Amino acid sequence: MSFSRPPAESHSRLDRRRNYAALLAHGLLGMTGFRLLQAPTFLPTYINLLTGANAAVGVASACQSLGMFVSPVLSAALVEHRRHVKWVALLFGGVMRFQMLLLALVALLAPVEVAVFLVWPVLLVWGFSSGMQMVAFNLLFAKSVPVGRRGRLQGTRNLAAGTSVILLSVAAGWVLDRYGFPRGYGLTFLGAALLAATGLAFMGFIREPAALDVHDAGLDLRARLGKLPDLLRSDPHYARFLSARLLTGAARGALPFYILLVGERFGVSGARLAGLTVTFAAAQSVGALMWGLLGDRSGYRAVYVLALGSWILGSLTVLWAPAFPIAYAVFLLVGAGFSGVMLASQNLVLEFGRERDRPMRIAATHSLAEASGVAGFLTAGVVSQLAPIESVFLMAIVLHLLALRKLIRIEDPRRAAREPAL
């Protein structure tokens, strides 16, 4: 079966070592820039200061998710007949980094009354290009790294990126305290954009093996979309995984509100933002390495379940937190849980079904998950305006518990792939 099929028979051990090195360098620099901006600290606080509304933080995240909802299926149609996809990943990776640069320039150069209108299309295009690149990069990664080593490599990438994010966050905290809003945020975003652009260059050094099983060129996109329901219904365990993915995607709407609740209760300075970002990044990095080792050994279903438990515990802790130091425990638990959920989601979807259906399966999963993310972010934003902000975390806890119920009923696809050979 294609669950654990090698990327290509001709892919030499030397090529794999080269690819590991390129992916590690890409992760160290490229992921550092993105994780600084995607952390639930700097960007949500900037949007909140820019607009003066909690709901706008949810709308900003929804803009990114909306772009990521639209684009993965288009990306799948673009790459599913190609035996090589690296240059597609490089192209849209470049578009993503250009949006980061635009965001930095908006914060640095545009008056606040103008910037409040410019950030939304930038975030939307950022999300769109991110969804386009995500499918191509996941295919490139799946072909270039054997299934039994993906978790270890992803964990090491996350650990390396997390270490550099910690150092960069400390510098960003100093910049924010010195230059304030909006210039300090613009300089922080600019540094993140430059690092991400440098990391992208290392992707070009990957030696990509040709795909062994692809669709014929020229297939009609509408016809492929018409087959999506059959693809989603063909495997009941995949259907349950998808349901869990949708529920956790909606619960992600609470992510940018942790820092807002902490700020409302205890106040945040540049130093506190840096400290919480360091905590979140460290938890992501160390957690990703541990989750990756566990996933390689025991499968990613177990990772998904345990990571959700960590995230739920973090949400319960933020509701109780009586003093600011407890916020570090919150970001530690949420960071570890978030990294495990993302790692498990990315790897599990690669292990279901046949290689030729992988692009559309990745696209369908991520598109639907981002659609639920749009709903989650918008709902969280509205709820935070109309009700106590604590209500956002209560909703997230309920959604995570429902996702756990689905995951418990999933058979790990790697184990299913081994059973016929027994």
C-alpha positions as CSV (number, residue, x, y, z in Angstrom):
1,M,0.0,0.0,0.0
2,S,1.1,3.6,-0.4
3,F,1.0,4.6,3.2
4,S,4.7,4.0,3.8
5,R,6.0,3.8,0.2
6,P,9.5,5.2,-0.3
7,P,9.6,8.5,-2.1
8,A,11.5,7.0,-5.0
9,E,13.8,4.0,-5.5
10,S,16.5,6.1,-7.2
11,H,16.6,8.7,-4.3
12,S,20.1,8.0,-2.9
13,R,21.2,8.3,0.7
14,L,23.5,11.2,-0.4
15,D,20.5,13.0,-1.8
16,R,18.6,12.5,1.4
17,R,21.4,13.9,3.5
18,R,21.5,16.9,1.3
19,N,17.8,17.3,1.6
20,Y,17.9,17.0,5.4
21,A,20.5,19.7,5.5
22,A,18.6,22.0,3.2
23,L,15.3,21.5,5.1
24,L,17.0,22.1,8.4
25,A,18.5,25.4,7.1
26,H,15.1,26.3,5.6
27,G,13.5,25.6,8.9
28,L,16.1,27.5,11.0
29,L,15.7,30.7,9.0
30,G,12.4,30.5,7.2
31,M,10.4,29.1,10.1
32,T,11.9,31.6,12.5
33,G,10.5,34.6,10.6
34,F,7.1,33.0,10.2
35,R,6.8,31.8,13.8
36,L,7.6,35.2,15.1
37,L,4.7,36.7,13.2
38,Q,2.4,33.7,13.7
39,A,3.0,33.6,17.5
40,P,-0.2,34.7,19.3
41,T,1.6,37.7,20.7
42,F,3.1,40.4,18.4
43,L,0.7,40.5,15.5
44,P,-2.5,40.2,17.6
45,T,-1.3,43.0,19.8
46,Y,-0.4,45.1,16.8
47,I,-3.9,44.7,15.3
48,N,-5.5,45.4,18.6
49,L,-3.5,48.6,19.0
50,L,-4.1,49.6,15.4
51,T,-7.9,49.2,15.5
52,G,-8.7,49.4,19.2
53,A,-11.1,46.5,19.0
54,N,-10.8,42.9,20.1
55,A,-13.1,41.7,17.3
56,A,-10.5,43.0,14.7
57,V,-8.0,40.5,16.0
58,G,-10.4,37.7,15.0
59,V,-11.1,39.4,11.7
60,A,-7.3,39.6,11.0
61,S,-6.8,35.9,11.6
62,A,-10.0,35.2,9.6
63,C,-8.5,37.1,6.6
64,Q,-5.5,34.7,6.6
65,S,-7.7,31.7,7.0
66,L,-10.0,32.8,4.2
67,G,-7.0,33.0,1.8
68,M,-5.9,29.6,2.9
69,F,-9.4,28.2,2.4
70,V,-9.6,29.3,-1.2
71,S,-6.1,28.4,-2.5
72,P,-5.2,24.7,-1.6
73,V,-7.6,23.1,-4.1
74,L,-6.2,25.4,-6.8
75,S,-2.7,24.5,-5.8
76,A,-3.6,20.8,-5.9
77,A,-4.9,21.1,-9.4
78,L,-1.7,22.9,-10.4
79,V,0.6,20.2,-9.0
80,E,-1.2,16.9,-9.0
81,H,-0.1,16.0,-12.6
82,R,3.5,17.2,-12.0
83,R,6.4,14.8,-11.1
84,H,8.3,17.8,-9.7
85,V,6.8,20.6,-7.6
86,K,9.8,22.3,-5.9
87,W,9.6,25.5,-8.1
88,V,5.9,25.9,-7.4
89,A,6.7,25.8,-3.7
90,L,9.5,28.4,-4.2
91,L,7.3,30.7,-6.3
92,F,4.5,30.9,-3.7
93,G,6.9,30.9,-0.8
94,G,8.3,34.1,-2.4
95,V,4.8,35.7,-2.6
96,M,4.3,34.9,1.1
97,R,7.5,36.6,2.1
98,F,6.6,39.6,0.0
99,Q,3.4,40.0,2.0
100,M,5.4,39.9,5.2
101,L,7.6,42.7,3.8
102,L,4.5,44.7,2.9
103,L,3.1,44.3,6.4
104,A,6.4,45.7,7.8
105,L,6.3,48.6,5.4
106,V,2.7,49.4,6.3
107,A,3.6,49.5,10.0
108,L,6.8,51.6,9.3
109,L,5.6,54.1,6.7
110,A,1.8,54.4,6.6
111,P,-0.1,56.7,8.9
112,V,-2.3,54.7,11.4
113,E,-5.5,55.9,9.8
114,V,-4.2,54.5,6.4
115,A,-2.6,51.4,7.8
116,V,-5.9,50.3,9.4
117,F,-7.2,49.8,5.8
118,L,-4.1,48.3,4.2
119,V,-3.4,45.4,6.6
120,W,-6.5,43.4,5.5
121,P,-5.7,42.8,1.9
122,V,-2.0,42.1,2.9
123,L,-3.2,39.4,5.3
124,L,-5.7,38.0,2.8
125,V,-3.0,37.6,0.1
126,W,-0.6,36.2,2.7
127,G,-3.1,33.5,3.5
128,F,-3.8,32.8,-0.2
129,S,-0.1,32.3,-1.1
130,S,0.4,30.3,2.1
131,G,-2.3,27.9,1.0
132,M,-0.8,27.6,-2.4
133,Q,2.7,26.9,-1.1
134,M,1.5,24.5,1.6
135,V,0.3,21.8,-0.8
136,A,3.4,22.0,-2.9
137,F,5.8,22.0,0.1
138,N,4.0,19.1,1.8
139,L,4.3,17.1,-1.4
140,L,8.0,18.0,-1.7
141,F,8.6,17.1,1.9
142,A,6.7,13.7,1.6
143,K,8.8,12.7,-1.4
144,S,12.1,13.9,0.0
145,V,11.9,12.4,3.5
146,P,11.0,8.7,4.4
147,V,7.8,8.4,6.5
148,G,9.7,6.9,9.5
149,R,12.0,10.0,9.7
150,R,9.6,12.9,9.1
151,G,8.7,13.5,12.7
152,R,12.4,13.5,13.8
153,L,13.3,16.0,11.1
154,Q,10.3,18.2,11.7
155,G,11.0,18.2,15.4
156,T,14.6,19.2,14.8
157,R,13.5,21.9,12.4
158,N,11.1,23.3,15.0
159,L,13.8,23.1,17.7
160,A,16.3,25.0,15.6
161,A,13.7,27.6,14.6
162,G,12.5,27.9,18.2
163,T,16.0,28.6,19.5
164,S,16.4,31.5,17.0
165,V,12.8,32.8,17.7
166,I,13.7,33.0,21.4
167,L,16.8,35.2,20.6
168,L,14.8,37.3,18.1
169,S,11.9,37.7,20.5
170,V,14.2,39.1,23.2
171,A,15.5,41.6,20.6
172,A,12.0,42.4,19.5
173,G,10.9,43.1,23.1
174,W,13.8,45.7,23.3
175,V,12.8,47.2,20.0
176,L,9.2,47.6,21.1
177,D,10.1,49.2,24.4
178,R,12.4,51.6,22.7
179,Y,10.4,52.5,19.6
180,G,6.8,51.7,20.7
181,F,3.8,51.5,18.4
182,P,3.8,51.4,15.4
183,R,7.5,51.7,14.5
184,G,8.7,49.0,16.9
185,Y,6.2,46.6,15.4
186,G,7.3,47.5,11.8
187,L,10.9,46.9,12.6
188,T,10.0,43.5,14.2
189,F,8.0,42.5,11.1
190,L,10.9,43.6,8.9
191,G,13.4,41.4,10.7
192,A,11.0,38.5,10.4
193,A,10.5,39.0,6.7
194,L,14.2,39.2,6.0
195,L,14.9,36.0,7.9
196,A,12.1,34.2,6.1
197,A,13.3,35.3,2.7
198,T,16.9,34.0,3.5
199,G,15.5,30.7,4.6
200,L,13.5,30.2,1.3
201,A,16.8,30.2,-0.6
202,F,17.8,26.9,1.0
203,M,14.7,25.2,-0.4
204,G,16.3,25.5,-3.8
205,F,19.1,23.1,-2.8
206,I,16.6,20.2,-2.3
207,R,17.0,17.4,-4.8
208,E,13.5,16.4,-5.5
209,P,12.8,12.8,-6.6
210,A,10.2,12.4,-9.3
211,A,6.7,11.4,-8.1
212,L,5.9,7.8,-9.1
213,D,2.1,8.0,-9.2
214,V,0.4,11.2,-10.6
215,H,-2.8,12.1,-12.4
216,D,-2.8,12.7,-16.1
217,A,-2.3,16.3,-17.2
218,G,-5.2,18.4,-18.4
219,L,-7.8,17.0,-16.0
220,D,-10.7,19.4,-15.5
221,L,-10.7,21.1,-12.1
222,R,-14.5,21.0,-11.9
223,A,-14.4,17.2,-12.5
224,R,-11.7,16.8,-9.8
225,L,-13.7,18.9,-7.3
226,G,-16.7,16.7,-8.1
227,K,-14.8,13.7,-6.9
228,L,-14.0,15.3,-3.5
229,P,-17.0,13.8,-1.7
230,D,-16.0,10.3,-2.8
231,L,-12.4,11.0,-1.7
232,L,-13.6,12.2,1.7
233,R,-16.0,9.2,2.1
234,S,-13.7,6.5,0.9
235,D,-12.1,5.9,4.3
236,P,-14.1,6.2,7.5
237,H,-10.9,6.7,9.6
238,Y,-9.9,9.6,7.3
239,A,-13.4,11.0,7.7
240,R,-13.1,11.0,11.5
241,F,-9.6,12.6,11.2
242,L,-11.1,15.3,9.0
243,S,-13.9,15.9,11.5
244,A,-11.3,16.3,14.3
245,R,-9.3,18.6,12.0
246,L,-12.4,20.8,11.4
247,L,-13.1,21.0,15.1
248,T,-9.6,21.9,16.1
249,G,-9.5,24.4,13.2
250,A,-12.5,26.2,14.7
251,A,-11.1,26.0,18.2
252,R,-8.0,27.8,16.8
253,G,-10.1,30.9,16.8
254,A,-9.2,31.3,20.5
255,L,-5.4,31.4,19.8
256,P,-4.9,35.2,19.4
257,F,-7.1,36.0,22.4
258,Y,-4.8,34.5,25.1
259,I,-2.6,37.5,24.9
260,L,-5.6,39.9,24.9
261,L,-7.0,38.3,28.1
262,V,-3.6,38.4,29.8
263,G,-3.3,42.1,28.7
264,E,-6.7,43.0,30.1
265,R,-6.0,41.4,33.4
266,F,-2.3,42.2,34.0
267,G,-1.1,44.6,31.2
268,V,1.7,43.8,28.7
269,S,4.9,45.7,27.9
270,G,7.4,45.0,25.2
271,A,9.4,42.9,27.7
272,R,6.3,40.9,28.7
273,L,5.4,40.3,25.1
274,A,8.9,39.1,24.4
275,G,8.8,36.8,27.5
276,L,5.5,35.2,26.5
277,T,6.7,34.8,22.9
278,V,9.9,33.1,24.1
279,T,7.8,30.8,26.3
280,F,5.5,29.9,23.4
281,A,8.4,29.4,21.0
282,A,10.3,27.2,23.4
283,A,7.3,25.1,24.1
284,Q,6.7,24.7,20.4
285,S,10.3,23.8,19.7
286,V,11.0,21.3,22.4
287,G,7.4,20.0,22.1
288,A,7.7,19.5,18.4
289,L,10.9,17.5,18.8
290,M,9.3,15.3,21.5
291,W,6.1,15.0,19.5
292,G,8.1,14.0,16.4
293,L,10.0,11.3,18.2
294,L,6.7,10.0,19.6
295,G,5.0,10.1,16.2
296,D,7.8,8.2,14.5
297,R,7.7,5.5,17.2
298,S,3.9,5.3,18.0
299,G,2.1,7.1,15.2
300,Y,0.6,10.6,15.0
301,R,-2.8,9.7,16.3
302,A,-1.3,9.4,19.8
303,V,0.5,12.7,19.3
304,Y,-2.8,14.4,18.3
305,V,-4.6,13.1,21.4
306,L,-1.9,14.1,23.9
307,A,-1.3,17.5,22.2
308,L,-5.0,18.3,22.5
309,G,-4.9,17.4,26.2
310,S,-2.0,20.0,26.7
311,W,-4.0,22.7,24.8
312,I,-7.1,22.1,26.9
313,L,-5.1,22.3,30.1
314,G,-3.7,25.6,28.9
315,S,-7.2,27.0,28.2
316,L,-8.3,26.0,31.7
317,T,-5.3,27.6,33.2
318,V,-5.9,31.0,31.5
319,L,-9.4,31.0,32.9
320,W,-8.1,30.6,36.4
321,A,-4.8,32.6,36.3
322,P,-4.7,34.9,39.3
323,A,-1.4,36.6,38.5
324,F,0.8,37.4,35.5
325,P,3.5,34.7,36.1
326,I,0.8,32.0,35.5
327,A,0.6,33.4,31.9
328,Y,3.9,31.7,31.3
329,A,2.4,28.3,32.2
330,V,-0.5,29.1,29.8
331,F,1.7,29.8,26.9
332,L,3.9,26.8,27.7
333,L,0.9,24.4,27.6
334,V,-0.7,26.1,24.6
335,G,2.5,26.2,22.7
336,A,3.3,22.6,23.3
337,G,-0.3,21.6,22.4
338,F,-0.4,23.7,19.3
339,S,2.9,22.4,17.9
340,G,1.7,18.8,18.5
341,V,-1.7,19.4,16.8
342,M,0.0,21.0,13.8
343,L,2.6,18.3,13.5
344,A,0.1,15.5,13.8
345,S,-2.3,17.1,11.3
346,Q,0.5,17.6,8.7
347,N,1.8,14.0,9.0
348,L,-1.5,12.1,9.4
349,V,-2.9,13.5,6.2
350,L,0.2,12.2,4.3
351,E,-0.4,8.7,5.5
352,F,-3.9,8.1,4.3
353,G,-4.8,6.8,0.8
354,R,-2.8,6.5,-2.5
355,E,0.1,8.8,-3.6
356,R,-1.8,10.0,-6.7
357,D,-4.6,11.3,-4.6
358,R,-2.3,13.0,-2.0
359,P,-2.4,16.5,-3.5
360,M,-6.2,16.7,-3.5
361,R,-6.5,15.0,-0.1
362,I,-4.0,17.5,1.4
363,A,-5.8,20.4,-0.3
364,A,-9.3,19.3,0.7
365,T,-8.2,18.7,4.3
366,H,-6.5,22.1,4.6
367,S,-9.2,24.0,2.7
368,L,-12.0,22.7,4.9
369,A,-9.9,23.2,8.1
370,E,-9.3,26.8,7.1
371,A,-13.0,27.3,6.4
372,S,-13.7,26.2,9.9
373,G,-10.9,28.5,11.0
374,V,-12.5,31.5,9.4
375,A,-15.7,30.7,11.2
376,G,-13.8,30.1,14.5
377,F,-11.9,33.4,14.3
378,L,-14.9,35.5,13.3
379,T,-17.1,33.8,16.0
380,A,-14.3,34.4,18.6
381,G,-14.1,38.0,17.6
382,V,-17.8,38.6,17.9
383,V,-18.1,36.7,21.2
384,S,-15.2,38.7,22.7
385,Q,-17.0,41.9,21.9
386,L,-20.5,40.9,23.1
387,A,-19.6,38.7,26.1
388,P,-16.7,38.3,28.5
389,I,-13.5,37.2,26.7
390,E,-13.4,34.1,28.9
391,S,-16.3,32.7,26.8
392,V,-14.0,32.3,23.9
393,F,-11.9,29.8,25.8
394,L,-14.9,27.9,27.0
395,M,-16.0,27.4,23.4
396,A,-12.5,26.2,22.4
397,I,-12.4,23.7,25.2
398,V,-15.8,22.2,24.1
399,L,-14.6,22.0,20.5
400,H,-11.3,20.3,21.6
401,L,-13.2,17.7,23.7
402,L,-15.4,16.9,20.6
403,A,-12.3,16.5,18.5
404,L,-10.8,14.1,21.1
405,R,-13.9,12.0,20.8
406,K,-13.4,11.7,17.1
407,L,-9.7,10.9,17.4
408,I,-10.2,8.1,19.9
409,R,-12.1,6.2,17.2
410,I,-9.4,6.5,14.5
411,E,-7.1,3.6,13.5
412,D,-3.6,4.8,12.9
413,P,-3.0,4.6,9.1
414,R,0.5,3.4,9.6
415,R,-0.6,0.5,11.6
416,A,-3.3,-0.2,9.0
417,A,-0.7,-0.2,6.2
418,R,1.3,-2.9,8.1
419,E,-1.6,-5.2,8.7
420,P,-1.8,-6.8,5.2
421,A,1.8,-7.9,5.4
422,L,1.3,-9.7,8.7
